[in-house]
Amino acid sequence: MQTDLNANRAQSFAAAVANAFHGIIDFFRLERNGRIQGLLTIVVLVASAVLRLSSMEWIVVLLCICGVLGLEMINCALEHLCNLVQRDYHPLVKKIKDVSAGAVLVASIISVVIGFIIFIPKIFALI
């Protein structure tokens, strides 16, 4: 009986991981902001490699990318949930969407500032 329980847990964990990957793929494939953020991520990663960031700079850049992408994905999920629950305009749904979009904006602005701090000196050093 215990082995059956462990097998079911392993299957459900594998299914959960597969579902998470499907969500990531759908986000980048189907969502406009997902495609924009994905393209910006590639640009930043290429620039980071070309400019030979230090290990600490890589960590900071990757944390910024993770923060912005994670918040954008949560924002997207909340927007879909709000649209499912409330098709017509409702002021609370607007507030939910505005606040979740605001969280993405805050993370994006801070990430851009951090990017300037890291990349501008490296770019000027090449000139």
N, C-alpha and C positions, 0 to 999 in steps of 0.2 A: 504494500500500500504506500509506503514511504517513497519508493522509487517512482511510482506513478505521479505522486505529488511533485517530486523534483523534476520529472520530465515535463509536466504541465507548466511549471514555473519557467523552465528553460525555453519552452516553446513560446510562452507568453512574453518573455523577455526578448526573444528573437523577433517576435512579431512587433513588439513595441519599438525596437530599434529600426526595423524595416519601415514601420509607419512614420517614424521620425524622419528617416531619409526621404521618404516620399513627400513629406511636408516641406522639407528643405528644397527638393527638386521643384515641386510645384511653386514655391515662393519665387525662386529665381526664373522659372519658365513662364509663369502666368501673371505675376504681379509687376506692374510698371515700375514701382519703386524698388522691387526686388532686382529687376534687370539693371536699373540705374546704380543701385548700391553694389551689385555684383561687378559691374564694369569699373566703378570707382575702386573697389577692392583690388581688382587685378592691376589697375594703374598704380596704386599705392604699393602693392607687393613688388611689382617690377621696379619701380623707383627705389624701393628699399634695397633690393638686391643690387641694382646698378650703383647706388651711392654707398654700398657696403656699410650698412648700419651696424653699430656695435650690438652685442647681445642684449644689453639693457634697452637700447633704442628699439630693437625688434620686439621685445616684450611689451613695451609701451604701445607701439604701433598695433600689434596683434590684439592687445586688450581694447584699444580704441575700436578696431574693426569689429571685434566680438560684441562690444557694447552697442555700437550703432546697429549692426545687423540683428542682434538679438532683440533690441527694442523695436526695430522696424518689423520684425516677424510677429512680435506680440501685438503691436499696433494693427497690423494686417488682420490677425486673428480676431482681435476685438472688434474691428470694423465689420468683418463678416458676421460675427455673432450678433452685433447690434442690428445689422441689416436683416438677419434672419428673424430676430425677436420683434423688431419694430420696423415695419415697412414704411410707415408714414413718418413725417417729421415729428420729433418729440424733443423738447429742450434738454432733457436728461441724456438722451442718446447723443445729441450734439455735444454736450459737455464731456461725455465719456470719450468721444472721438477726438475732440479738441485737446483734452488733457493727454491722451495717449500719443497724439501727433506731436504735442509739445515736448513730451519726454524724448522723442526721437530728435527733435530739433535741438534741444539742449545738448544731448550727447553728440550730435553732429557738429555743433558750433565749437564745443570744447575739443573735439577731435581735430577739427581744422586748426585751432590755435596750437594744439600740441604738434600737429604736423608742421606748421610754420616754424615752431621752435626747433624741431628736429631737422627739417629739410633745408630751410633757408641758409643756414651756415654752410651746409655741405654743398649746396648749389653754388654759393658765392666762392667757395674754395676752389671750385672747378673753373671759374671765370678768370 
